[in-house]
Amino acid sequence: MSTPTIVWLRRDLRLADQAAFHAAARQGPVIPVYVLDDEVAQHRRMGGAARWWLHHSLRSLDADLRALGSRLVLRRGRSHEELAAIRRETGARTVHALHHYEPWWRNAERAVAQHFDLRLHHGNYLAPPGSITSGGGGPYKIFTPFWRALQQRLPPPMPLPAPQHLAPPAFWPASDPLGRWRLLPSAPDWAGGLRDHWQPGEAGAQSRLARFVVQAPSYEQRRNLPSVGGTAMLSPHLHFGEISPAQIWHAVAGLGGSVETFLGELGWRDYAQNVILQLPDYGSRNGKTQFDALPWRSGDAAEADLAAWQSGRTGYPIVDAGMRELWHTGWMHNRVRMIVASFLIKHLLIDWRRGEQWFWDTLVDADYAQNSVNWQWSAGSGIDANMFVRIMAPLSQSEMFGAGDYIRRWVPELASLPDSQIHDPVRRPDGYPRPIIGHAEGRARALAAFAAVKGK
Ligand SMILES: Cc1cc2nc3c(=O)[nH]c(=O)nc-3n(C[C@H](O)[C@H](O)[C@H](O)COP(=O)(O)OP(=O)(O)OC[C@H]3O[C@@H](n4cnc5c(N)ncnc54)[C@H](O)[C@@H]3O)c2cc1C
Protein backbone atom coordinates (compact mmCIF):
# COMPACT_ATOMS: atom_id res chain seq x y z
CA MET A 1 0.00 0.00 0.00
CA SER A 2 1.31 3.51 -0.79
CA THR A 3 2.58 5.95 1.84
CA PRO A 4 -0.24 7.99 3.37
CA THR A 5 -0.46 11.78 3.16
CA ILE A 6 -1.54 14.01 6.05
CA VAL A 7 -4.24 16.67 5.76
CA TRP A 8 -3.53 19.12 8.57
CA LEU A 9 -6.78 20.84 9.54
CA ARG A 10 -7.13 24.11 11.42
CA ARG A 11 -9.86 26.68 10.67
CA ASP A 12 -10.94 24.81 7.52
CA LEU A 13 -13.19 22.09 8.90
CA ARG A 14 -15.02 21.09 5.72
CA LEU A 15 -14.85 18.60 2.87
CA ALA A 16 -16.26 20.62 -0.03
CA ASP A 17 -14.09 23.31 -1.62
CA GLN A 18 -11.21 22.16 0.57
CA ALA A 19 -8.10 22.15 -1.63
CA ALA A 20 -5.99 20.23 0.90
CA PHE A 21 -8.37 17.23 0.83
CA HIS A 22 -8.69 17.52 -2.92
CA ALA A 23 -4.92 17.38 -3.48
CA ALA A 24 -4.24 14.69 -0.86
CA ALA A 25 -7.00 12.39 -2.14
CA ARG A 26 -5.27 12.22 -5.53
CA GLN A 27 -2.06 10.97 -3.90
CA GLY A 28 -3.46 7.86 -2.17
CA PRO A 29 -4.34 7.13 1.47
CA VAL A 30 -5.16 10.19 3.58
CA ILE A 31 -4.81 10.84 7.33
CA PRO A 32 -6.94 13.86 8.36
CA VAL A 33 -5.45 15.38 11.54
CA TYR A 34 -6.59 18.16 13.87
CA VAL A 35 -4.06 19.27 16.49
CA LEU A 36 -5.34 21.27 19.45
CA ASP A 37 -2.43 23.66 19.51
CA ASP A 38 -3.49 26.78 21.40
CA GLU A 39 -2.00 26.00 24.77
CA VAL A 40 1.46 27.50 24.27
CA ALA A 41 2.41 31.08 25.03
CA GLN A 42 2.82 32.11 21.39
CA HIS A 43 -0.68 30.97 20.45
CA ARG A 44 -3.71 32.98 21.50
CA ARG A 45 -5.86 30.54 23.45
CA MET A 46 -9.35 30.15 22.00
CA GLY A 47 -12.18 31.60 24.09
CA GLY A 48 -14.90 29.60 25.81
CA ALA A 49 -17.58 30.06 23.14
CA ALA A 50 -15.18 29.15 20.32
CA ARG A 51 -14.11 26.01 22.21
CA TRP A 52 -17.76 24.97 22.44
CA TRP A 53 -18.11 25.46 18.68
CA LEU A 54 -14.88 23.62 17.94
CA HIS A 55 -16.03 20.53 19.86
CA HIS A 56 -19.19 20.22 17.78
CA SER A 57 -17.49 21.10 14.53
CA LEU A 58 -14.85 18.39 15.01
CA ARG A 59 -17.51 15.85 15.87
CA SER A 60 -19.46 16.76 12.76
CA LEU A 61 -16.40 16.56 10.50
CA ASP A 62 -15.46 13.18 11.95
CA ALA A 63 -18.96 11.86 11.15
CA ASP A 64 -18.72 13.21 7.58
CA LEU A 65 -15.28 11.62 7.16
CA ARG A 66 -16.52 8.26 8.44
CA ALA A 67 -19.22 8.32 5.76
CA LEU A 68 -16.33 8.44 3.23
CA GLY A 69 -14.44 5.54 4.83
CA SER A 70 -12.07 7.84 6.74
CA ARG A 71 -11.92 9.45 10.20
CA LEU A 72 -10.45 12.44 12.04
CA VAL A 73 -7.28 11.93 14.10
CA LEU A 74 -7.16 14.24 17.15
CA ARG A 75 -3.91 15.20 18.86
CA ARG A 76 -3.04 17.83 21.43
CA GLY A 77 0.27 19.72 21.63
CA ARG A 78 2.61 21.60 19.30
CA SER A 79 1.52 21.01 15.70
CA HIS A 80 4.98 20.19 14.35
CA GLU A 81 5.71 17.77 17.19
CA GLU A 82 2.40 15.93 16.88
CA LEU A 83 2.64 15.72 13.09
CA ALA A 84 6.24 14.47 13.41
CA ALA A 85 5.01 11.78 15.83
CA ILE A 86 2.38 10.74 13.27
CA ARG A 87 5.11 10.57 10.68
CA ARG A 88 7.01 8.12 12.91
CA GLU A 89 3.84 6.07 13.40
CA THR A 90 2.77 5.95 9.74
CA GLY A 91 5.65 6.95 7.47
CA ALA A 92 3.72 9.97 6.08
CA ARG A 93 6.06 12.58 4.55
CA THR A 94 3.74 15.04 2.87
CA VAL A 95 1.33 17.41 4.60
CA HIS A 96 -1.42 19.28 2.75
CA ALA A 97 -3.06 22.23 4.50
CA LEU A 98 -4.76 25.54 3.78
CA HIS A 99 -2.91 28.81 4.45
CA HIS A 100 -3.77 30.64 7.68
CA TYR A 101 -2.53 34.10 8.58
CA GLU A 102 -2.68 34.45 12.35
CA PRO A 103 0.92 34.98 13.49
CA TRP A 104 0.93 31.74 15.50
CA TRP A 105 -0.24 29.70 12.49
CA ARG A 106 2.43 31.19 10.27
CA ASN A 107 5.03 30.20 12.90
CA ALA A 108 3.56 26.70 13.10
CA GLU A 109 3.71 26.38 9.29
CA ARG A 110 7.42 27.26 9.33
CA ALA A 111 8.04 24.61 12.00
CA VAL A 112 6.04 21.93 10.15
CA ALA A 113 7.90 22.70 6.92
CA GLN A 114 11.15 21.68 8.63
CA HIS A 115 9.87 18.13 9.06
CA PHE A 116 7.66 17.63 6.02
CA ASP A 117 7.04 18.40 2.40
CA LEU A 118 4.37 20.98 3.36
CA ARG A 119 1.98 21.93 0.54
CA LEU A 120 -0.10 24.98 1.43
CA HIS A 121 -3.23 25.75 -0.59
CA HIS A 122 -5.53 28.78 -0.80
CA GLY A 123 -9.25 28.71 -0.27
CA ASN A 124 -10.33 30.43 2.95
CA TYR A 125 -10.48 33.93 1.43
CA LEU A 126 -11.80 35.49 -1.77
CA ALA A 127 -8.21 36.04 -2.93
CA PRO A 128 -4.93 35.01 -1.29
CA PRO A 129 -4.19 37.57 1.48
CA GLY A 130 -0.99 39.39 0.62
CA SER A 131 -1.70 39.20 -3.11
CA ILE A 132 -3.80 42.39 -3.23
CA THR A 133 -1.25 45.15 -3.52
CA SER A 134 -1.23 48.76 -4.70
CA GLY A 135 0.46 50.01 -7.88
CA GLY A 136 3.69 50.41 -5.90
CA GLY A 137 3.53 46.75 -4.80
CA GLY A 138 2.81 47.51 -1.13
CA PRO A 139 -0.20 46.32 0.91
CA TYR A 140 -3.27 48.55 1.35
CA LYS A 141 -4.00 50.24 4.64
CA ILE A 142 -7.50 51.54 3.84
CA PHE A 143 -10.51 49.36 2.97
CA THR A 144 -11.95 51.20 -0.05
CA PRO A 145 -8.88 51.00 -2.35
CA PHE A 146 -8.24 47.45 -1.10
CA TRP A 147 -11.78 46.44 -2.08
CA ARG A 148 -11.49 48.14 -5.47
CA ALA A 149 -8.31 46.16 -6.18
CA LEU A 150 -9.77 42.91 -4.82
CA GLN A 151 -12.79 43.24 -7.11
CA GLN A 152 -10.44 43.10 -10.10
CA ARG A 153 -9.56 39.55 -8.99
CA LEU A 154 -13.14 38.32 -8.68
CA PRO A 155 -15.08 36.12 -8.99
CA PRO A 156 -13.18 33.59 -6.91
CA PRO A 157 -12.56 30.16 -8.53
CA MET A 158 -15.55 27.81 -8.73
CA PRO A 159 -15.78 25.69 -5.54
CA LEU A 160 -14.20 22.22 -5.65
CA PRO A 161 -16.49 19.25 -5.04
CA ALA A 162 -16.20 17.22 -1.84
CA PRO A 163 -14.25 13.97 -2.27
CA GLN A 164 -16.46 10.92 -2.84
CA HIS A 165 -14.09 8.59 -1.02
CA LEU A 166 -10.91 8.98 1.03
CA ALA A 167 -8.61 5.98 1.07
CA PRO A 168 -7.64 5.06 4.64
CA PRO A 169 -4.02 4.37 5.67
CA ALA A 170 -2.90 0.77 6.35
CA PHE A 171 -3.34 1.56 10.06
CA TRP A 172 -4.55 4.61 11.92
CA PRO A 173 -2.29 6.59 14.24
CA ALA A 174 -3.41 7.10 17.85
CA SER A 175 -6.16 9.65 18.40
CA ASP A 176 -7.38 11.44 21.55
CA PRO A 177 -11.02 10.97 22.57
CA LEU A 178 -12.67 14.36 21.88
CA GLY A 179 -14.33 14.42 25.31
CA ARG A 180 -10.94 14.36 27.02
CA TRP A 181 -10.16 17.83 25.64
CA ARG A 182 -12.95 19.28 27.81
CA LEU A 183 -13.91 21.90 25.23
CA LEU A 184 -17.49 21.97 26.49
CA PRO A 185 -18.42 23.95 29.59
CA SER A 186 -19.52 22.09 32.69
CA ALA A 187 -20.25 23.28 36.22
CA PRO A 188 -21.94 25.44 35.10
CA ASP A 189 -23.01 24.44 31.60
CA TRP A 190 -23.65 27.91 30.14
CA ALA A 191 -24.01 26.68 26.54
CA GLY A 192 -27.80 26.15 26.44
CA GLY A 193 -28.36 29.31 24.37
CA LEU A 194 -25.58 28.32 21.97
CA ARG A 195 -27.15 24.91 21.44
CA ASP A 196 -30.55 26.53 20.72
CA HIS A 197 -29.13 28.91 18.13
CA TRP A 198 -26.48 27.06 16.19
CA GLN A 199 -25.69 23.89 14.31
CA PRO A 200 -21.88 23.78 14.00
CA GLY A 201 -20.47 21.82 11.07
CA GLU A 202 -20.63 21.78 7.30
CA ALA A 203 -24.30 20.75 7.08
CA GLY A 204 -25.27 23.56 9.47
CA ALA A 205 -23.32 26.05 7.36
CA GLN A 206 -25.03 24.93 4.17
CA SER A 207 -28.49 25.19 5.70
CA ARG A 208 -27.72 28.76 6.95
CA LEU A 209 -26.57 29.65 3.44
CA ALA A 210 -29.72 28.18 1.89
CA ARG A 211 -31.86 30.30 4.26
CA PHE A 212 -29.88 33.44 3.48
CA VAL A 213 -29.94 33.05 -0.32
CA VAL A 214 -33.67 33.84 -0.33
CA GLN A 215 -33.12 37.09 1.60
CA ALA A 216 -29.82 38.17 0.04
CA PRO A 217 -31.31 40.60 -2.52
CA SER A 218 -32.84 42.69 0.32
CA TYR A 219 -29.65 42.67 2.44
CA GLU A 220 -29.10 46.43 2.20
CA GLN A 221 -32.59 47.31 3.49
CA ARG A 222 -32.46 44.85 6.39
CA ARG A 223 -28.87 44.48 7.51
CA ASN A 224 -28.87 47.34 10.02
CA LEU A 225 -32.11 46.34 11.73
CA PRO A 226 -31.37 44.12 14.73
CA SER A 227 -35.07 43.41 15.26
CA VAL A 228 -35.31 41.91 11.78
CA GLY A 229 -32.12 39.86 11.54
CA GLY A 230 -31.47 40.35 7.82
CA THR A 231 -27.85 39.19 7.82
CA ALA A 232 -26.45 35.79 6.87
CA MET A 233 -25.33 34.64 10.34
CA LEU A 234 -22.54 32.74 8.64
CA SER A 235 -19.64 34.26 10.62
CA PRO A 236 -18.85 31.31 12.94
CA HIS A 237 -19.15 28.88 10.02
CA LEU A 238 -16.75 31.07 8.03
CA HIS A 239 -14.38 31.42 10.95
CA PHE A 240 -14.08 27.66 11.41
CA GLY A 241 -13.92 27.16 7.66
CA GLU A 242 -17.05 25.00 7.53
CA ILE A 243 -17.95 26.92 4.40
CA SER A 244 -15.70 28.80 2.00
CA PRO A 245 -16.25 32.37 0.83
CA ALA A 246 -16.18 31.07 -2.76
CA GLN A 247 -19.15 28.81 -2.02
CA ILE A 248 -21.05 31.78 -0.59
CA TRP A 249 -20.01 34.04 -3.46
CA HIS A 250 -21.20 31.65 -6.15
CA ALA A 251 -24.48 31.00 -4.31
CA VAL A 252 -25.48 34.69 -4.14
CA ALA A 253 -23.62 36.69 -6.82
CA GLY A 254 -26.00 37.55 -9.64
CA LEU A 255 -29.15 37.31 -7.49
CA GLY A 256 -29.68 41.05 -7.94
CA GLY A 257 -31.02 43.57 -5.43
CA SER A 258 -28.37 44.60 -2.94
CA VAL A 259 -26.25 41.47 -3.11
CA GLU A 260 -23.22 43.62 -3.97
CA THR A 261 -23.40 45.24 -0.53
CA PHE A 262 -23.28 41.79 1.05
CA LEU A 263 -20.31 40.75 -1.10
CA GLY A 264 -18.54 43.89 0.13
CA GLU A 265 -18.80 42.48 3.68
CA LEU A 266 -16.94 39.39 2.54
CA GLY A 267 -14.41 41.91 1.22
CA TRP A 268 -14.05 43.29 4.78
CA ARG A 269 -13.19 39.78 5.91
CA ASP A 270 -10.35 39.62 3.38
CA TYR A 271 -9.27 43.14 4.32
CA ALA A 272 -8.89 42.12 7.98
CA GLN A 273 -6.46 39.36 6.99
CA ASN A 274 -4.55 41.88 4.89
CA VAL A 275 -4.15 44.01 8.03
CA ILE A 276 -2.85 41.27 10.36
CA LEU A 277 -0.46 40.14 7.68
CA GLN A 278 1.11 43.62 7.81
CA LEU A 279 0.72 44.07 11.57
CA PRO A 280 0.72 40.67 13.31
CA ASP A 281 0.25 42.20 16.78
CA TYR A 282 -2.79 44.25 15.75
CA GLY A 283 -4.88 42.56 18.45
CA SER A 284 -2.82 44.21 21.18
CA ARG A 285 -1.02 47.21 19.65
CA ASN A 286 -2.57 50.48 18.45
CA GLY A 287 -2.32 51.08 14.72
CA LYS A 288 -1.79 54.80 15.48
CA THR A 289 0.94 55.21 18.08
CA GLN A 290 -0.53 58.47 19.47
CA PHE A 291 -3.16 56.23 21.11
CA ASP A 292 -0.47 54.70 23.32
CA ALA A 293 -0.74 57.84 25.45
CA LEU A 294 -4.56 57.99 25.62
CA PRO A 295 -5.58 58.24 29.29
CA TRP A 296 -7.93 55.24 29.44
CA ARG A 297 -9.76 54.87 32.74
CA SER A 298 -8.61 52.25 35.21
CA GLY A 299 -9.27 51.43 38.88
CA ASP A 300 -12.35 50.26 40.77
CA ALA A 301 -14.91 52.58 39.14
CA ALA A 302 -13.73 51.62 35.64
CA GLU A 303 -13.78 47.92 36.57
CA ALA A 304 -17.36 48.28 37.88
CA ASP A 305 -18.38 49.95 34.61
CA LEU A 306 -16.69 47.20 32.61
CA ALA A 307 -18.61 44.58 34.60
CA ALA A 308 -21.90 46.46 33.98
CA TRP A 309 -21.13 46.51 30.24
CA GLN A 310 -20.21 42.82 30.17
CA SER A 311 -23.36 41.76 31.98
CA GLY A 312 -25.74 44.06 30.08
CA ARG A 313 -26.56 46.38 32.97
CA THR A 314 -25.47 49.82 31.74
CA GLY A 315 -28.99 51.29 31.74
CA TYR A 316 -28.76 51.86 27.96
CA PRO A 317 -31.34 49.40 26.55
CA ILE A 318 -29.68 48.86 23.15
CA VAL A 319 -26.26 48.26 24.76
CA ASP A 320 -27.72 45.89 27.34
CA ALA A 321 -29.73 43.98 24.72
CA GLY A 322 -26.58 43.46 22.63
CA MET A 323 -24.43 42.31 25.54
CA ARG A 324 -27.12 39.88 26.68
CA GLU A 325 -27.61 38.56 23.16
CA LEU A 326 -23.85 37.93 23.07
CA TRP A 327 -23.84 36.13 26.43
CA HIS A 328 -26.82 33.98 25.51
CA THR A 329 -26.09 33.09 21.88
CA GLY A 330 -22.35 33.75 21.39
CA TRP A 331 -23.18 36.20 18.58
CA MET A 332 -24.29 39.82 18.26
CA HIS A 333 -25.81 41.78 15.40
CA ASN A 334 -23.17 43.90 13.59
CA ARG A 335 -24.92 47.26 14.09
CA VAL A 336 -25.18 46.52 17.80
CA ARG A 337 -21.51 45.41 17.95
CA MET A 338 -20.61 48.88 16.68
CA ILE A 339 -22.85 50.56 19.27
CA VAL A 340 -21.57 48.55 22.25
CA ALA A 341 -17.95 48.98 21.17
CA SER A 342 -18.32 52.73 20.81
CA PHE A 343 -20.04 52.87 24.21
CA LEU A 344 -17.24 51.00 25.98
CA ILE A 345 -14.44 52.93 24.33
CA LYS A 346 -15.94 56.40 24.34
CA HIS A 347 -18.73 56.73 26.92
CA LEU A 348 -16.86 54.58 29.46
CA LEU A 349 -13.36 55.50 28.22
CA ILE A 350 -12.18 51.92 28.68
CA ASP A 351 -9.33 50.63 26.54
CA TRP A 352 -10.60 48.90 23.38
CA ARG A 353 -8.39 45.90 24.24
CA ARG A 354 -10.63 45.06 27.21
CA GLY A 355 -13.61 44.87 24.85
CA GLU A 356 -11.65 42.91 22.30
CA GLN A 357 -10.76 40.36 24.98
CA TRP A 358 -14.37 40.03 26.12
CA PHE A 359 -15.56 39.46 22.56
CA TRP A 360 -12.70 36.99 22.06
CA ASP A 361 -13.94 34.91 24.97
CA THR A 362 -17.68 35.12 24.31
CA LEU A 363 -18.16 35.17 20.50
CA VAL A 364 -18.61 31.90 18.64
CA ASP A 365 -17.17 33.74 15.61
CA ALA A 366 -14.20 35.23 17.57
CA ASP A 367 -11.62 35.81 14.88
CA TYR A 368 -8.23 37.39 15.53
CA ALA A 369 -8.20 39.51 12.37
CA GLN A 370 -11.87 40.54 12.21
CA ASN A 371 -12.11 41.24 15.92
CA SER A 372 -8.98 43.36 16.19
CA VAL A 373 -9.65 45.27 12.95
CA ASN A 374 -13.20 46.09 14.02
CA TRP A 375 -12.24 47.08 17.58
CA GLN A 376 -9.47 49.32 16.30
CA TRP A 377 -11.86 50.75 13.71
CA SER A 378 -14.36 51.52 16.49
CA ALA A 379 -11.65 53.14 18.60
CA GLY A 380 -10.21 55.13 15.71
CA SER A 381 -6.80 53.79 16.79
CA GLY A 382 -6.34 51.66 13.67
CA ILE A 383 -4.51 52.14 10.40
CA ASP A 384 -7.76 52.74 8.56
CA ALA A 385 -9.63 56.02 8.22
CA ASN A 386 -12.09 56.07 11.12
CA MET A 387 -11.73 58.71 13.85
CA PHE A 388 -11.99 58.57 17.65
CA VAL A 389 -14.16 61.70 17.65
CA ARG A 390 -17.01 59.93 15.85
CA ILE A 391 -19.05 59.02 18.91
CA MET A 392 -22.22 56.97 18.40
CA ALA A 393 -25.25 58.14 20.37
CA PRO A 394 -26.76 54.86 21.58
CA LEU A 395 -30.25 56.22 22.16
CA SER A 396 -30.68 57.72 18.70
CA GLN A 397 -29.00 54.71 17.04
CA SER A 398 -31.53 52.49 18.81
CA GLU A 399 -34.43 54.58 17.53
CA MET A 400 -33.03 55.07 14.03
CA PHE A 401 -32.58 51.33 13.50
CA GLY A 402 -35.92 50.33 15.05
CA ALA A 403 -34.44 48.21 17.84
CA GLY A 404 -37.68 48.01 19.92
CA ASP A 405 -38.44 44.33 19.35
CA TYR A 406 -34.77 43.45 19.75
CA ILE A 407 -34.64 45.15 23.16
CA ARG A 408 -37.92 43.59 24.28
CA ARG A 409 -36.48 40.19 23.38
CA TRP A 410 -33.16 40.49 25.20
CA VAL A 411 -34.04 42.77 28.12
CA PRO A 412 -37.14 41.16 29.65
CA GLU A 413 -37.41 43.90 32.32
CA LEU A 414 -38.41 46.23 29.46
CA ALA A 415 -40.63 43.78 27.57
CA SER A 416 -43.86 45.63 28.32
CA LEU A 417 -42.67 49.05 27.14
CA PRO A 418 -44.01 50.47 23.86
CA ASP A 419 -41.71 51.77 21.11
CA SER A 420 -42.18 55.35 22.31
CA GLN A 421 -40.43 54.51 25.62
CA ILE A 422 -38.24 51.54 24.94
CA HIS A 423 -35.09 53.30 23.72
CA ASP A 424 -34.76 55.62 26.73
CA PRO A 425 -37.32 54.68 29.40
CA VAL A 426 -38.22 57.61 31.65
CA ARG A 427 -39.68 55.33 34.31
CA ARG A 428 -37.32 52.40 34.85
CA PRO A 429 -39.11 49.15 35.72
CA ASP A 430 -37.97 47.51 38.96
CA GLY A 431 -34.59 45.88 38.58
CA TYR A 432 -33.51 47.83 35.48
CA PRO A 433 -30.60 50.21 36.24
CA ARG A 434 -30.30 53.95 35.68
CA PRO A 435 -27.75 54.86 32.96
CA ILE A 436 -24.25 54.44 34.41
CA ILE A 437 -23.20 57.62 32.61
CA GLY A 438 -25.06 60.42 30.81
CA HIS A 439 -24.53 60.67 27.04
CA ALA A 440 -23.34 64.30 27.11
CA GLU A 441 -21.05 63.65 30.09
CA GLY A 442 -19.49 60.56 28.50
CA ARG A 443 -19.03 62.33 25.21
CA ALA A 444 -17.32 65.34 26.81
CA ARG A 445 -14.96 63.10 28.84
CA ALA A 446 -14.00 61.12 25.71
CA LEU A 447 -13.32 64.25 23.67
CA ALA A 448 -11.18 65.69 26.48
CA ALA A 449 -9.13 62.47 26.66
CA PHE A 450 -8.62 62.54 22.92
CA ALA A 451 -7.63 66.22 22.97
CA ALA A 452 -4.79 65.24 25.33
CA VAL A 453 -3.17 63.02 22.68
CA LYS A 454 -4.26 64.78 19.50
CA GLY A 455 -1.31 65.80 17.38
CA LYS A 456 1.17 63.67 19.38
C1 LIG B 1 -16.40 45.48 17.61
C2 LIG B 1 -16.61 44.43 16.54
C3 LIG B 1 -16.02 43.17 16.67
C4 LIG B 1 -16.19 42.18 15.69
N1 LIG B 1 -15.62 40.95 15.85
C5 LIG B 1 -15.78 39.99 14.90
C6 LIG B 1 -15.20 38.71 15.06
O1 LIG B 1 -14.48 38.40 16.02
N2 LIG B 1 -15.46 37.77 14.08
C7 LIG B 1 -16.21 38.06 12.99
O2 LIG B 1 -16.42 37.17 12.14
N3 LIG B 1 -16.74 39.29 12.79
C8 LIG B 1 -16.55 40.26 13.71
N4 LIG B 1 -17.11 41.50 13.53
C9 LIG B 1 -17.73 41.84 12.23
C10 LIG B 1 -19.23 41.60 12.09
O3 LIG B 1 -19.93 42.15 13.17
C11 LIG B 1 -19.59 40.12 11.97
O4 LIG B 1 -18.78 39.49 11.01
C12 LIG B 1 -21.07 39.96 11.55
O5 LIG B 1 -21.91 40.55 12.49
C13 LIG B 1 -21.37 38.48 11.41
O6 LIG B 1 -22.72 38.28 11.13
P1 LIG B 1 -23.20 37.78 9.70
O7 LIG B 1 -22.51 36.52 9.34
O8 LIG B 1 -24.70 37.74 9.76
O9 LIG B 1 -22.71 38.95 8.76
P2 LIG B 1 -23.16 39.45 7.32
O10 LIG B 1 -23.55 40.87 7.43
O11 LIG B 1 -24.14 38.53 6.71
O12 LIG B 1 -21.78 39.40 6.51
C14 LIG B 1 -21.29 38.22 5.88
C15 LIG B 1 -19.87 37.93 6.36
O13 LIG B 1 -19.01 39.02 6.04
C16 LIG B 1 -18.02 39.16 7.06
N5 LIG B 1 -18.16 40.49 7.70
C17 LIG B 1 -19.30 41.19 7.88
N6 LIG B 1 -19.03 42.38 8.48
C18 LIG B 1 -17.70 42.41 8.69
C19 LIG B 1 -16.81 43.36 9.26
N7 LIG B 1 -17.23 44.52 9.75
N8 LIG B 1 -15.49 43.05 9.32
C20 LIG B 1 -15.01 41.88 8.83
N9 LIG B 1 -15.81 40.94 8.27
C21 LIG B 1 -17.13 41.21 8.19
C22 LIG B 1 -18.29 38.08 8.10
O14 LIG B 1 -17.45 36.99 7.86
C23 LIG B 1 -19.75 37.74 7.86
O15 LIG B 1 -20.09 36.43 8.24
C24 LIG B 1 -16.97 42.49 14.53
C25 LIG B 1 -17.56 43.76 14.41
C26 LIG B 1 -17.40 44.71 15.41
C27 LIG B 1 -18.04 46.07 15.23
The ligand as an ORCA input file, in Angstrom:
! r2SCAN-3c Opt
* xyz 0 1
  C     -16.398     45.478     17.607
  C     -16.613     44.427     16.540
  C     -16.016     43.167     16.674
  C     -16.193     42.184     15.689
  N     -15.619     40.953     15.855
  C     -15.777     39.994     14.899
  C     -15.197     38.705     15.055
  O     -14.484     38.404     16.020
  N     -15.462     37.773     14.085
  C     -16.213     38.059     12.987
  O     -16.423     37.169     12.144
  N     -16.736     39.295     12.795
  C     -16.548     40.261     13.712
  N     -17.115     41.499     13.535
  C     -17.726     41.835     12.228
  C     -19.235     41.595     12.091
  O     -19.935     42.154     13.173
  C     -19.591     40.117     11.968
  O     -18.784     39.490     11.005
  C     -21.067     39.956     11.550
  O     -21.912     40.551     12.487
  C     -21.370     38.483     11.411
  O     -22.720     38.278     11.128
  P     -23.204     37.778      9.705
  O     -22.505     36.515      9.340
  O     -24.696     37.737      9.762
  O     -22.711     38.951      8.762
  P     -23.165     39.450      7.320
  O     -23.552     40.874      7.431
  O     -24.138     38.527      6.711
  O     -21.782     39.398      6.509
  C     -21.286     38.219      5.878
  C     -19.874     37.931      6.355
  O     -19.011     39.021      6.043
  C     -18.023     39.164      7.064
  N     -18.164     40.492      7.698
  C     -19.302     41.194      7.884
  N     -19.028     42.378      8.478
  C     -17.701     42.413      8.685
  C     -16.814     43.363      9.259
  N     -17.234     44.525      9.753
  N     -15.489     43.049      9.318
  C     -15.010     41.879      8.831
  N     -15.810     40.945      8.272
  C     -17.133     41.207      8.194
  C     -18.291     38.078      8.098
  O     -17.448     36.987      7.864
  C     -19.750     37.745      7.856
  O     -20.091     36.431      8.237
  C     -16.969     42.493     14.527
  C     -17.565     43.760     14.409
  C     -17.396     44.714     15.408
  C     -18.037     46.065     15.233
*
